[in-house]
Amino acid sequence: IKASRWNHIENLDEFFDRVYQYKIQHGLVTIVLSDVFELAQFAFVSLFSAFILTCLNFHNLFADKLYTYNNSGSKDVQLHDLFDFDQIYYIHPLLILILLFAFVFWFHRLCKTFWRAFKFWEIRNFYIEALKINSRDLRDCSWKDILNCLKEAQKEYKMNIRKQELTELDVYHRMLRFKN
């Protein structure tokens, strides 16, 4: 038995779930990029919505005002008629409060992204050191191959101290078990 950080993993349910998530999400880079793009998307939607609510002139957009019509009978509405950029200085206090909550939520997600990246970095190291599967070979491995590598790693590292050998059913039970 090798002495390493993979001996006696305390929370095998979470660990095996991360091993599976690492596999189906195709590695660390795609997991981190997905989280970063989610953060960027949330920031963009929040700020763009605030901008639209503040600066878009809905009266001009829905033709509540009289317009001059061109020769073809359609109204001449220009883009500069739709946006009033001076309104950015007069944001409603409720919108500021909503944006503050959005920022707190975004910051929480940022911290969670760093935490997830750290945890999946450990899983990446587990794949490389214990399972002997590098990131380039991950796409070529099936889940069954990874389960076989997990069974071999159990013999060498004793991740689960209650059992000598690990079976596919043990891994599935650990991954699918619900916390009460």
N, C-alpha and C positions, 0 to 999 in steps of 0.2 A: 504494500500500500504506500503510495506516494504521499508525502506530507505537502499539502498545498492549500490554497484558499478555497479549493473545491471540496475539501473534506467536510463532512457534516454541514450541509447547507441547511440553515434554520427553517426557511420558508420555501419548501420544495414546490408548493402549489404555485406561488408567484414565480419562482425560478423557471419551472417547466413552461409556464404560460409565456414568459419572456423568450424562452428558447424557441417556442412555436411562433410567436409574433415576429421575432427576428427572421425566421425562415420565410414566413408568408409575405413579409414586407420587404424582402430581398436585401436585408443588411442594414448596417448603421447609416450609411449615407442617405438612403431613401427615407429612412425613419426621421432623421434630423431635418432633411429638406422638406418633408411633408409637414412637420411641426412648424418650421420657419415660414413656409408659405401660408399655413393657417393663421399664424400671427400677422403676417403682412396683409392677408385678406381681411381679417377682422379690423385692423387699423384703417385700411382703405375704406371699407364699408362704413365704419363709424364716422370717419372724418368727411367722407363724401356726402353722407346723409346729412350731417350737420351743415355742410356747405350748401347743399340743395335747400334745406329748410330755411336757412338764413338768407341766402343771396338770390335765390330764384324768385323772380317777380311773377307770381301766379296769375295776376290780373292780365298781364301782357300775354302770358302763355295761353290762357283760355279765352283771349279776345274779349275781355270785359270792357276794354276801352275802344273807342272809335279809331279806325285805321284808315289810311288812304289805300285805295285799291288801284292796282295797276291795270293795264289794258286788257289782260286776260280775265279779270274779275276776281283774282285771288288777292289776299291782303299782303302787304309788304311788312313782314315782321323780321327784323334783323336780330342776330344773335346778341348784340349789345343791348337790345331792348329787353331781353329776357333776364339778364343778370344785373343786379345792383350791388357792385362790390363794396360800396360804402357801408352796407348793412353788416358787414363782417365785424364792425366795431360795436354793434348793438345786438349782440347775441342775447337771447332770452335766458334769464337765470336758470330756468328749468332745464334748458338744453345744456348749459354749463354743468349742472349737477349730473345729468345723464352722461355727458362726456367724461366727467370725473369718475363715475362708476365704471364706465367702459375702460378707462385707463387703469383703474385698480384691477379689474378683471383681466385686462391684457397683461399687466405686470405679473399677476398670479400665474397666468399661462406661460409667460416667459420663464419664470422660476421653475415651473413644472417641466418646461422643455429642456432646461439645463439638467434637471434631475433625471428626466428620462434619457437624455443623451449619456449621462454618466452611467446609469444602470445598463443601457444597451452597449456601452463601451465594455463593461464587464462581461456581458454575454458574448460580444465579439471576441474578447480574449478567451472565453471559455471555448468557443467554436474553434479557435486557432490552436490553443494549447491542449485542451482535453479531447475534443472531438477530431482534431487534426483536419479541419475543413477551413480553408482560407476564404476570403470574401469573393474571390474570382470563381471558385468552385461551387459556391452556394447555390447558384441557379441550376447547376447540373445535378445536384443532389435531390433525391425525393425525400419526403418526410419519413418514409420507411428506412431509408439509408441513415437518416439522422437518429431515428429510434435505435437502430442497431449500434450506432456509434455511442449513443447514450448508455446502452446496456454494457458495452465494453468499458466505457469510462467509469461506470459504477464499480466494476471489478477492480479498477486501478485506483480510483479516488475515494470510494465509499461516500458518495454524496448523501445517500440515505443510510443512516446507521442502523435502522431497524431490520433491514433486509440485506442479505448477501448478494442476491441477484435481483436485477430490476427487469420487469416485463413491460411490454407495451401497455397492458391493462393498468399497471401501476401508474404509468405516466399519464394515461388518459383519465384515470380516476383523480389524480392530483390536479390535472388541468380543469376538469369539469366540476370539481367539488365547489359547492356554494358555502359561503360563510354565513352562519346563523346569527 
